[in-house]
Amino acid sequence: MTTATTTECAELELSGLEILPGLTNAHDHLQFALFPRLGSGPYPNATAWARDIYHPEHEPVRSQLRVPKRLRLLWGGLRNLLCGVTTVGHHDPYDSVFDDDFPVEVVKHCGWAHSLEFSPDVRERSDATPPGAPFVIHLGEGTDDGAAQELFRLHELGTLDRRTVLVHAVGLSRAGWELVAQTGASVIWCPRSNLFTLGRTLDLVLTCRNNS
């Protein structure tokens, strides 16, 4: 005996319109979508920026944090969708709300650490990353010597390899980019965020020359 199941599908009238593939936003913090742009850079590094802006007992951060996190995550998903994004790399813990008819697909199969400064367990997080999945970490988000040295610190921890995804990497030196090329690591960067926070973004000429 064979049982057939019929699923009803919606029909859309798209005559005269163009259908484009969804974009991928490789790096976001969805719960912060409601926050206004904070700070008055440029700062020497992201740590200085974070310490300047994050005062949860004061406005406007206090009011933003009163909004339930589930709603803030949903707002972040809708903002991405309105920009044509259908897949998001959320650089924070995976939330159950993402499995409940969330507006966009959120990457689940990955490992992450915030940064060397704010994640003291970087090695443990890297080791816990599922086999074959990327390990994502903020790194080199600055213009000072400390930002330039972060890549070598990560390498000393044994967590810089082909699956490592570096976020921002603005402060990497020529020697740093050579090491990125040698290990096969990848880079995500956010030009507008970099320019506002640090006053500069990646030097693509230097980057491409060292990865060619």
N, C-alpha and C positions, 0 to 999 in steps of 0.2 A: 504494500500500500504506500502511495506517495502523497505527501501533503504539500501543497503549494501555498506559499504565503505572499500576499500582495501588499506592497507598501505604497501608500499614497504619497506622491511627491508634488510639491508646489510648482506651478508653471509660471515663468516670468516672461514678460514681453520686453525683449531687448533690441527690437528693430531700430537701426540707426545709431546704436550705442557701441562703444568699444569695451571689450572685456580685457582687463589687464591682470597680470599675476599679482598676488599679494606680496607686499614688501616684508623683509625681515629686519626687525630692530634688534641688533646684536647685543645691546647693553641698555638696560633700564633699571630703575628702582620704582616699581609701579606704585608703591604706597606713598610716594612723594609727589605724585602728579598734581595734587592740589596746592602744593607749596609755592609761594611766590619766589622769584629769584632773590637769593639772599647773599649778602656780603658786598664788600667794596674793594675788589682786587685792584691790581694783581697781587697774588700771594706767592711766596717762594715755593710752597708745596700745598698739597691737599690737606695735610694735617693742620697746618696753620689756618686754612679756610674753615675746616670743620670746627675747630675750637673757637673760632670767631663767631660763627653763626648759630651753633647749636646750644641754645639756652632754653630748655623746655619749660622753665618756669616763667619765661617772658614772652610777650607777643613779638611776632605773629606765630611763633612755633607752638606756643601753648594752645591757641585756638585750633590750629591744624591738627594737633594730636588728640583733640577732643572728638574729632570725627572718627567713628569706628573704623578700624583698620580694613575690615571687609569692604566698606564703602569706598575707602581711599584706593584700594586695589582695583575695584571695579571701575572707578573713575580713570585710573591709569590705563586699564584695558580699552575703555571707550575712546580715550584720547588717541591711542595708537590706531585703533580701527578707523577713526575719522581721518587719519593721515594716510590711510591705505596700507597699514601694517596688519598682517594676519598672524605673524609668529614673532614672539618676543623672548629674548634672553633676559630673565629677571635675576639680577645679581643680589639675591637675598634668599632666605629660606623659602622653599616651595610651600604654597598654602593650599589647603583643601578647596578653597573657593575656585581655584583654577580648574577643578574637575566638575564644576557645577554650572554648565552652560555659560562659561566665561566668554567674553566677546572675542578673544584672540587665543591662539594656541601658545602656551607657555612651555618653554623647553624644560623637560623634567630630568632627562638622562644626562646629568652632568655633576661635576663637583665644583665647589667654590670656596674661596676665603675672601674676606673683605680686602685686606691689605696686610703687609708685614707689620704695620704700626698697630692696627686694631684687631688682628687675628694672631694671637701668640701661638696657636696650634696649626700653623700653615702646613707643616710636614704631615701631621696626622690627618688633616682634611684632604691633602693630596693623596695620601695612601688609601683613604676611604673612598676615593672616586671610583665609580664602576669601571671595569675594564673597557677600554676603547672609547670612553667618554672624555670630553674636554674638562680641564681644570681651569677655572676662571679666577683671576685675581687682579685687583687694582695694583699697578706698579709703575714707578717712574712718573707719577703724577706731580710734577714739580719742575722747577728750573734751577734748583740748587744742587750742590754736590751730593747731598743725601739722596735725592731722587735718582741721580745717575748711578749711585752705588747699589741701589736696591736690586738691580738685576743680578749682580754678582753675589749678593747675599742670598738670593733665591737659588742661584746655582749651587752655592755651598751647602744649602739644605738638601740638595738632590731632588729638587722639584721643578727643574727647568728642562723640559724635553718636548717632543713633538705634540703632546696633548695639551701643553700649557698655553693658555690664552691670556695675554697681557692686556689689561685695559688702560688706555691712555698712552703710556710710554713716552711722554713728551720729553722727559729729561734724559733719555738714553744717549750715551756718548757714541762715537764711532766704534770704539771697542765693544760697547754694549750691543750695537746692531750687528756686529760681526758674530758675537756669541749667539744672538737670536737666530741668525742664518745657520750657524753650525748645528744648533740643537733642533732646528725645525719648528720652533715655537711660532705662535700666531699673535697678531695684534689687532685690537679694536680701539678706535679712538673717536672722540666726540669733539669736533672742531669748535663749535659754538661754545660748548661748556669750557673747553680749554682756554679759549681766548678771553672769556669773561673771568675765569678764576685765576689763570696763570699769565695772561697777556700774550700767549703764543700757543701754537699747536705744533704738530709734527712737521719736521723738515722733510718733505717727501723726496727731495733730491738726494739727501743723505741716506734716507731710508731705502729707497729703491736701488741706489748705487751699491749699498752693502748687502742687498739681498738678490742681486742679479748674478 
